[in-house]
């Protein structure tokens, strides 16, 4: 099946759900944020894919009468971000905001303000002009007449003279290019991301692979392709792409950039269950860093040490595990405490795997010392005396 046929197939469900939502508002309950707690401590949204599907279908079929539905979707998406997305901002929120803003209703100013003030990242990335598409003067008047507790703070943001209706109109035009009304104008990369949000792994892989094949195999293209394939769970393909990225790297063999790419390959090989490939790449990463002064790249050296520890439990035999643990232990000695976060837990696991009580005790002591240091840094100093 080609990408065009796959696009049509992918949009069939969202279009059906949009038609259902338009006919019966009672079905909107199926689009409400529903929290589900995972075993890893994360919060997911049971209705997230369905809600995004309706939102995506609305992008390609915009009608004036859909404003109540759009407001509802933006509110639910904001709730999802507030409850489950501690950092970051993606098009699932900015698309909802744009589609509401395009209706240019001044009374939506507080809905946009809520979306903008969810987190540090939304405060930066959710553009203030979402709030001003009803006209700057009219928006200022509505906010001034409001008794909202955020009234003064919002007025401070929207009254500077640098904001003009012309600038807001230019921003709207830019958003229309980012979120086109015609599906044919979307890039295959966008199709890949949206397919992933709908849980369509194979379609997402197809779109991203086709997107990457449409241009030169640059470092940025390969990085995007590798990351997306790995995120989808296609680890063998991600490994192949990362090997290509390592091969085309223009930096000298002994460089931090080459080491960084090799370390990413180590992680992918380990996740794919290829121990031999992971170890080979890890040794190459260490060699690449061997000629680089330690102090600027301490974080990268620690990443190498961490990967040695992570390989200990998956080594094919005990002798190999012991050799890896000895290598990691040697590299760990003398490292400043501040660099050890994220390394000690894998170190303890590696020592326990080999029943090495001496190393486990030493790593646990390092862990306790690190926690004590953090507690001291967080606690207030002694109160001043008169």
Secondary structure as GFF3:
##gff-version 3
##sequence-region A 1 386
A	DSSP	alpha_helix	3	23	.	.	.	ID=ss1
A	DSSP	three_ten_helix	25	31	.	.	.	ID=ss2
A	DSSP	beta_strand	35	37	.	.	.	ID=ss3
A	DSSP	beta_strand	43	45	.	.	.	ID=ss4
A	DSSP	alpha_helix	48	59	.	.	.	ID=ss5
A	DSSP	three_ten_helix	64	66	.	.	.	ID=ss6
A	DSSP	alpha_helix	67	84	.	.	.	ID=ss7
A	DSSP	alpha_helix	91	101	.	.	.	ID=ss8
A	DSSP	three_ten_helix	106	108	.	.	.	ID=ss9
A	DSSP	alpha_helix	109	116	.	.	.	ID=ss10
A	DSSP	alpha_helix	120	125	.	.	.	ID=ss11
A	DSSP	three_ten_helix	128	132	.	.	.	ID=ss12
A	DSSP	alpha_helix	136	144	.	.	.	ID=ss13
A	DSSP	alpha_helix	151	158	.	.	.	ID=ss14
A	DSSP	alpha_helix	165	178	.	.	.	ID=ss15
A	DSSP	three_ten_helix	183	185	.	.	.	ID=ss16
A	DSSP	alpha_helix	188	197	.	.	.	ID=ss17
A	DSSP	alpha_helix	201	213	.	.	.	ID=ss18
A	DSSP	alpha_helix	219	232	.	.	.	ID=ss19
A	DSSP	alpha_helix	235	248	.	.	.	ID=ss20
A	DSSP	alpha_helix	256	271	.	.	.	ID=ss21
A	DSSP	alpha_helix	275	290	.	.	.	ID=ss22
A	DSSP	three_ten_helix	295	297	.	.	.	ID=ss23
A	DSSP	alpha_helix	298	312	.	.	.	ID=ss24
A	DSSP	alpha_helix	318	332	.	.	.	ID=ss25
A	DSSP	three_ten_helix	337	339	.	.	.	ID=ss26
A	DSSP	alpha_helix	344	353	.	.	.	ID=ss27
A	DSSP	alpha_helix	357	378	.	.	.	ID=ss28
###
